[in-house]
Amino acid sequence: MTPPHSDHERWFAEEVQPHDASLRSYVRGAFPTVRDVEDVVQESYLRIWRARLERPINTTKSFLFQIARHLAIDFVRRERISPLRSLPDSVVETVCDDRRPGVAEAVCTHDELAWLARALDALPARCREVMILRQIEGVSQKEIAVRLGLSELTVQTHVVQGLRRLEAYFSRQGLGPTQR
């Protein structure tokens, strides 16, 4: 249940904002290669705000720092994979050209796939195998049962448990249904 708006704002002002300086300090100290600490902090605020809209948060400071840690790690990983270098203006103009749709969508899709991969990796092996076959490859429950030597009921149980575990994983990451 969503708390009244003024209660939510008061919660943010009393429980989240007082940690601003220590959060920035933590990100700078623990992740010195993160170029834009402000982005990590602001995204952390956004995610904790969204999480609070869905459910109460018992340990606000801990959850906030956990969100920031995960975001900073993602920033560092992205930097290792694709470090930003100085690019000629012609390249920047090509990428930023409004007539070329899809650049922003591709970046969002990449991030979403990375979240999904991490969530799937968190599943038990057999459950992960069933979820990939069913939800990603679109294999029928009957075919999965034959391939893996399971009953159809067991396959269905793995799918239901997998979906619940994925939902719980995304919730722990501060990603509600609207953020995924």
VOZA-427467 format. One record per residue: x, y, z of N, C-alpha, C, O in turn. Coordinates in steps of 0.02 Angstrom, whole numbers, plus 50000, padded with zeros to 5 digits. Example, Ala and Ser with C-alpha at 12.3 -4.5 7.8 and 13.67 -1.06 7.14 Angstrom:
506604971650390506154977550390506604983550390507124983450423506424988850354506844994750357506455000250394506705005750402
END
This chain:
500434994150000500005000050000500445006250000500935006650038500295010949958500685017049953500505021850009499915023250021501015024350045500865029050099500625035750069500775037250012500255039650108500055046250083500675050150061501215049450089500575054350010501145057849980501545061850030502165061650029501225065450075501595069450124501995065050171502545066950191501735059250189502105054550231502725052050194503255051250224502645050750130503205048350091503755053750086504345052250093503545059850074504035065350071504375066350138504975067550141503995065950192504285066650259504785061050272505325062150298504585054850254505035049150261505685050450223506225049350251505645052750161506245054050122506675059350155507285058650159506365064750178506735070250209507065068050275507615070250291506725063850312506985061850378507435055650376507905055150414507285050950331507625044550331508165043850277508635040050286508095047450222508555046550166509045052350160509655051350161508785058450155509215064250143509755065350196510295067750178509645063750259510195064650307510825060650291511355062150318510765055550249511345051450231511695053850168512165050550145511495059550142511765061950078512525062550080512865059750037512795066050128513525067150130513905060550139514405059450106513665056250183514015049950195513945045350135514405041450120513375045650100513285041550040513775043749985514105039549954513825050149974514295052749923515015050849942515405048649899515175051550005515845049850029515985042450019516525040449998515495038350036515565031050027515695029349954516165025549940515295031949909515375030349838516055032649812516405029049777516255038749831516915041349810517475036949837517945035349800517435034949900517975031149931517985023849909518525021149895517415020749905517385013649888517455012349813517675007049792517265017249772517265016449700517595022549667517265026449634518245023249676518585029249651518575029949575518695035349548518445024449539518425024949466517755027149439517685028349378517245027749482516605030249458516675037649443516845041649486516545039349381516655046249359516135051049386516295056749404515515048849388514985053449408514625050849470514115047349465514885052549528514595050549591513875053049596513435049649624513755058949570513085061949573512565057449539512005056749564512745054349483512285049849449512105043949493511525041849497512605041149527512495035349571512035037449628511565033849645512165043149658511775045449715511045046849694510585044649727510955050449639510285052049617509885045849597509295045249613510215041249563509875035049544509705030949606509185027649608510135031149656509995027649720509375030649752508945026949777509325037249753508735040549781508105038549743507585037049773508155038449677507575036649636507355029449652506755028149659507825024949656507645017949668507375016749738506905012749746507645020149788507375019149855506685022249860506245019649895506585027849826505915031049825505415026249794504875025249822505585023249738505135018549704505005012349748504445009949753505525009949780505445004049823504975005649881504565001449899505035011549909504615013649966503885014449945503435013549986503775016049881503085016449856502745009649858502135009149865503135004349851502854997649849502794994449917502344990449929503254996149963503254992850028503654996850078504085000850058503534995950142503944999450192504664996850191504794991150173505125001150208505824999350211506044999850284506005005250314506264994350312506444994150383507114997550398507165001350446507614996150358508274998950371508475003350312508825001250266508245009450314508325014050257509055015150239509235014650180509475016650288510175018050273510515012050240510855012750190510415006250268510715000250241510484998950169510884997350125509834999550159509554998350093509815003550042509975001749986509855009750063510105015150020510825013749999510995014349940511245011850047511945010550031512015004249988512465003849946511574999449999511594993349958511414995149885511734992749838510904999249876510725001449809511315005049776511495003649719511615009749813512175013549786512755008949768513085009849716512885004049810513424999349797513304995549731513754995049689512694992949723512534989349661512594993849600512844991749548512344999949606512385004649550513115006249533513305006349474513525007449584514225009149573514585003249540514995004249495514434997249562514744991349531514544990949458514954989449415513904992249443513684992249373514054997549333514244996349276514145003549361514505008849327515225006549312515465007549256515545003549361516245001249353516274995849299516714995949256515804991149301515794985749250515704988649181516044986749134515234993249174515114996449109515735000049085515904999849025516075003249130516685006949112517225002149087517585003649040517274996349119517774991449097517604988749028518044987648986516964987649016516744984848952516804989948897517034988348842516614996048911516605001248859516815007948888516395012348898517465008748901517685015148929517575020848879517685020148819517355026448906517235032348864517905035448845518345036448887517965036848782518565040248757518325046448721517735047248706518785050948708518615056848669518425054748599518805051048566517855056948576517635055148510517585061448467517435066848492517705060748403517615066448359516895068748359516435064648369516785075248349516105077948350515645074448300515055073748313515915072348243515495069148192515195062648219514625060948202515575058948260515325052748289514785054248340514265051048341514915059348383514425061248433513775063448400513235061648422513825067448347513235069848312512845063948282512235064048283513195058948256512865053148226512475049348279511905047348268512785048248337512455044548390511865048448419511355045448435511935054948425511415059048455510895061448405510435064948424510965059548343510505061748291509805059048305509695053048311509325063648312508635061748328508315057648272507825054048284508585058048212508295054348157508495046948160508235042948122508955045248204509175038348211508865035348274509185035348326508265032848269507945029948328508305023548348508625020148307508235021948411508485015548433509095015748478509225010748512509475021148479510075021348520509885020748594510165016548630509435024948617509225024748687508885018048703508995015248756508485015648656508155009348667508655003648673508574999148714509175003848632509684998548635510054998648702510194993348730510195004548727510535005048792510085002448847510304998648890509455004348846508985001948897508914994448892508904991048944508864991748832508794984548823509404980948850509344975748883509994983648837510614980648863510604980448939510764975248968510414985948971510384986149044509864981249071509984977749120509284980949038508764976349060508994969149053508854965049097509334967548998509594960748990510114959049042510144953349066510524963949061511024962749113510684961249179510894956749215510154965049196509784963649258509474956749256509504953049304509174954949198508864948449191509374942949198509244937849231509964943749168510484938649173510694937649245510794931949268510774943149282510964942549353510414939149393510544935049437509794940749377509234937649413509194930149398509084926149443509284928349335509274921249317509854917549350509774911849372510434920649353511014917549386510884916149459511194911649488510444919949490510294919049561509824913149573509724911049631509524910349520509074904749528509464898249537510024897649514509164893249571509474886649574509544883949502509154885749458510034879649491510204877349423509614874449384509504876549328509244869749413508704866549377508144871649362507864871649308507994875749411507474880849402507684885649346507274887449303508324887749346508584892249294508514889049225508304892249177508694882649221508654879049158507934878849131507814880049072507454877349175506754877249156506514884249136506164884949086506704889249174506484896149159506754898549091506384901749053507364896949076507644899049012507284895548954507104898648905507174889048962506824885348910506114887948901505884888948844505764889048956505054890948952504954898248935504594899848887505274902648973505124909848967505524913248912505284918048881506124910848898506534914248848506494910748780506404913948728506564904048781506554900448718505844898548696505744896548639505354898948742504664897648725504494890248715504014888648681504894885948745504764878748740504174877048784504104879748839503734872548760503144870648799503344866848862503884863848865502904866948911503034863248973503104855848959503524852448989502704853348914502724846248896503404844448867503704839348885503644848548821504294847348789504874847848839505344843848837504824852648884505344853348936505354847148980505884844548997504764844648997504714838549038505064832749003505424828949035504944832048939505254826648900506014827548898506384822948911506234833648880506954835048874507334833748939507884830948939507034835948995507394835649059507214829549101507484828649155506754825349076506554819449113506184821149177506284817949229505754826149173505354828349231504614827349215504424826449157504214827649267503484827649255503284834749235503634839649250502714835349201502474841949182502314846149244502404852249244502074842849296501924846349359502564849249389502554854749416503114845549386503744848049412503984854049371504244858849399503904853649306504084859349263503664865449282503934870949289503014864449290502574869949309502784872849376502774878949385502954868549423503174870849489503814875049483503874880249516504284872849442504904876649431504754883549401505064888549420504284883749354504104890149323503804894949374503994900749378503334892449413503014896649464503524899049516503544904949533503924894449541504434896449590504944901149559505174905849592505134899849497505604904249462505344911349456505704916149468504704911949436504414918649430504384922149497504524928149502504214918449550504204921449617504894923749638504974929149666505394919549625506084921349645506344927249605506694931549632506174927449540506374933249500506054939649526506384944849531505414939249542505064945049569505384947349634505474953349644505544942649678505864944349741506554947349729506744952149763506924944649681507584947249665507534954549642507904958849666507074955849595506994962649570506774967349625506984973149628506344965049669506114969249725506694971049771506754976749793507124966149785507714967449828508184972549795508544976149830508184972749729508614977449693508294984349686508584988949658507684984949712507334991349706507004992349639506844997949620506894986949603506584987349537505894984449540505804978349541505404988849542504704986549541504504985149470504904986049424503884983049460503654981349393503714987049343503814985749283503654993249365503704998849318504415000549299504525004049249504904998249338505604999949323505934994649280506484995749255505614988849271505934983549234505754983749161505984979649122
END
